[in-house]
Amino acid sequence: MISKSKILIIEDDREISKVVAINLKDAGMEIEYAYNGGHGLEMAKTGGYNLIILDIMLPVLDGITVCKKIREDDPLTPIMMLTAKAEEIDRIIGLELGADDYMTKPFSIRELTARVRALLRRSQVAIQNAQNIENQSKNHIIYKDLYIDFEKHQVLLNNQIIDLTVKEFELLALFARNPGRAYSRNDILNLVWEYQFQGYEHTVNTHINRLRNKIEKDPSNPQYIVTVWGVGYRFNQNTKEGIDD
């Protein structure tokens, strides 16, 4: 349950950590802290966290480096990045390295709490699918060299396991289960993130690019997830070779 979730806050500003923690504790979550990137990475590597809130500007190790190192071993734990930087490039770098969401300081604590809840919900669904809980859909789908196993929450490309984050897997599952259907960026935000991110359509673009880089032979000329100009994206139904129920 979300109220039982264990959250790691890696933030050197103790006042911000305290405010965030108070609100998440009020929602019944368990909070642990780290005030520099080195200590935060050590704690994150021990596992057991349901979500990590990670600042970018940190002593010892910056948040971008911490995010990258976490994702080397852990593709699934949701990461929300916080930063005082507002430049688009910082958001893109963080998301491309595996962050699931991004908030710029100063931020609304109510919005942050809502996003934390949304990330936890999606993460729990992914874990349930991996454990074959409440999985009522197709066991797996094969598209050419791409094998998607919904029960194991696993993707193979040419028989090699591809490490996907929770969001990347959910994006791929959405497209693969609905081949040929075009989704706008707002559709994807609502269906995958379960939250209306006004002005965050770039998040979809970033995650699509990351996913393409992992499953496409030529990401600049994708065969699976194709762009529908003026609309959004769709899964190329012509790649479909078989479905097992």
C-alpha positions in Angstrom: 0.0 0.0 0.0 1.1 3.6 -0.6 0.7 4.5 3.0 3.3 1.8 3.9 5.9 3.1 1.4 9.5 3.7 2.4 10.9 6.9 0.8 14.5 8.0 0.6 15.1 11.8 0.5 18.5 12.8 -0.8 18.6 16.6 -0.3 21.3 18.8 1.3 18.8 21.5 2.2 17.5 20.2 5.6 14.5 22.6 5.7 13.2 21.3 2.3 13.8 17.8 3.5 11.9 18.5 6.7 8.9 20.0 4.9 8.7 17.2 2.3 9.1 14.6 5.0 6.3 16.1 7.2 3.8 16.0 4.4 4.7 12.5 3.3 4.7 11.2 6.9 1.2 12.7 7.3 0.3 10.4 4.4 1.6 7.5 6.4 4.9 7.0 4.5 8.2 6.1 6.2 11.0 8.6 5.5 14.8 8.3 5.6 17.3 11.0 4.8 20.7 11.6 3.2 22.3 15.0 3.0 24.9 14.4 0.4 25.1 12.4 -2.8 27.7 9.9 -1.6 25.7 8.9 1.5 22.5 8.9 -0.5 23.9 6.5 -3.1 25.1 4.1 -0.4 21.6 4.1 1.1 19.9 3.7 -2.3 22.2 0.8 -3.1 21.0 -1.1 0.0 17.6 -1.3 -1.6 14.2 -1.5 0.1 13.0 1.9 -0.9 9.7 2.3 -2.8 10.7 5.8 -4.1 13.7 8.1 -4.1 13.5 11.9 -4.0 16.8 13.2 -5.3 18.1 16.7 -5.5 20.5 17.6 -8.4 22.8 20.1 -6.6 24.4 17.9 -3.9 27.8 17.8 -2.2 30.2 14.9 -2.7 28.2 13.5 -5.6 25.7 15.5 -7.7 22.2 14.1 -8.3 22.8 13.4 -12.0 25.7 11.1 -11.1 23.7 9.5 -8.2 20.8 8.8 -10.6 23.0 7.3 -13.2 24.7 5.0 -10.7 21.4 3.9 -9.1 20.1 3.0 -12.6 23.1 0.8 -13.3 21.8 -1.8 -10.8 18.2 -0.8 -10.3 16.0 0.1 -13.3 12.7 0.0 -11.4 12.7 2.1 -8.2 10.9 5.4 -9.1 13.2 8.5 -8.9 11.8 12.0 -8.5 14.4 14.7 -9.1 14.3 18.1 -7.4 16.4 21.1 -8.4 16.7 24.8 -8.3 17.8 24.7 -11.9 15.0 25.6 -14.4 16.9 25.0 -17.6 15.3 22.5 -20.0 18.6 20.7 -20.5 18.8 19.8 -16.8 15.3 18.2 -17.0 16.2 16.3 -20.1 19.5 15.0 -18.7 17.8 13.8 -15.5 15.0 12.1 -17.3 17.3 10.5 -19.9 19.4 9.0 -17.1 16.4 7.3 -15.7 14.5 9.7 -13.5 10.7 9.2 -13.6 9.7 12.7 -12.7 11.2 16.1 -12.2 10.2 19.2 -10.1 11.8 22.6 -10.1 12.2 24.6 -6.8 10.2 26.3 -5.5 7.5 23.8 -5.9 4.0 23.2 -4.5 4.2 20.6 -1.7 0.7 19.4 -2.6 1.7 18.8 -6.2 4.8 17.0 -5.1 2.8 14.7 -2.8 0.3 14.0 -5.6 3.1 13.1 -8.0 4.7 10.9 -5.3 1.4 9.1 -4.9 1.1 8.7 -8.7 4.6 7.2 -9.0 4.0 4.8 -6.2 0.7 3.6 -7.7 2.4 2.9 -11.1 5.3 1.2 -9.4 3.1 -1.0 -7.4 1.2 -2.1 -10.5 4.5 -3.0 -12.2 5.5 -5.1 -9.2 2.2 -6.8 -9.1 2.5 -7.7 -12.7 6.0 -9.0 -12.1 4.6 -11.3 -9.3 1.7 -12.4 -11.6 -0.8 -10.7 -9.3 -4.0 -9.4 -10.9 -2.6 -10.1 -14.4 -5.7 -10.6 -16.5 -4.2 -9.8 -19.8 -2.1 -11.6 -22.4 0.9 -13.4 -21.0 3.3 -12.2 -23.6 3.5 -10.6 -27.1 6.1 -11.1 -29.8 6.9 -8.4 -32.3 9.7 -9.5 -34.6 12.8 -9.6 -32.4 11.0 -8.0 -29.4 9.5 -10.3 -26.7 7.4 -8.7 -24.0 6.5 -10.8 -21.0 3.8 -9.1 -18.9 3.8 -11.6 -16.1 7.5 -11.4 -15.5 7.6 -7.7 -16.4 10.5 -8.5 -18.7 11.5 -7.5 -22.2 13.9 -9.3 -24.5 15.4 -8.1 -27.7 17.2 -10.8 -29.8 16.9 -13.0 -26.7 18.8 -10.5 -24.6 17.2 -9.0 -21.6 16.6 -5.2 -21.9 16.5 -3.3 -18.6 13.6 -0.9 -18.6 12.4 1.5 -15.9 8.9 1.2 -14.7 7.7 4.1 -16.9 9.5 2.7 -20.0 7.9 -0.7 -19.5 4.5 0.8 -19.0 4.9 2.9 -22.2 5.9 -0.1 -24.2 3.1 -2.2 -22.7 0.6 0.5 -23.6 1.7 0.7 -27.2 2.2 -3.1 -27.7 -1.2 -4.0 -26.4 -2.8 -1.4 -28.7 -0.9 -1.7 -32.0 -1.8 0.9 -34.6 -3.6 3.2 -32.1 -2.2 6.7 -32.1 -1.8 8.4 -28.7 -1.3 12.1 -28.1 1.2 13.2 -25.5 -1.6 14.2 -23.1 -3.2 10.7 -23.6 0.1 9.1 -22.6 0.5 11.4 -19.6 -2.9 10.5 -18.3 -2.7 6.8 -19.0 0.9 6.1 -17.9 1.5 8.7 -15.2 -2.2 8.9 -14.1 -1.7 12.5 -13.5 -2.4 15.7 -15.5 1.0 17.2 -16.1 0.2 20.6 -17.7 3.1 21.7 -19.8 5.1 18.4 -19.2 4.6 16.9 -22.7 8.4 17.0 -23.1 8.5 14.3 -20.4 6.8 11.9 -22.9 9.2 12.8 -25.6 12.1 12.1 -23.4 10.8 8.7 -22.3 10.0 7.7 -25.8 13.5 8.6 -26.9 15.0 6.6 -24.0 12.8 3.6 -24.9 13.7 3.8 -28.6 17.4 3.9 -27.7 16.9 0.6 -25.9 14.6 -1.4 -28.3 15.2 0.1 -31.8 18.1 -1.0 -34.0 18.1 2.5 -35.4 16.4 5.0 -33.0 16.3 7.6 -35.8 14.3 5.3 -38.0 12.2 3.3 -35.5 10.3 0.2 -36.5 8.3 -0.3 -33.3 7.3 3.1 -31.8 6.7 5.5 -34.7 5.7 9.1 -34.7 2.3 10.2 -35.9 2.9 13.8 -37.0 0.5 16.2 -35.5 -0.8 13.6 -33.1 1.8 11.7 -31.1 3.0 8.1 -31.3 1.7 4.7 -32.1 3.1 1.1 -32.2 3.7 -0.2 -35.7 1.2 -3.0 -36.1 3.0 -4.3 -39.1 5.7 -5.7 -36.9 3.4 -8.1 -35.1 4.2 -11.7 -35.5 2.3 -13.5 -32.7 0.4 -13.2 -29.5 0.1 -15.9 -26.8 -2.8 -15.8 -24.4 
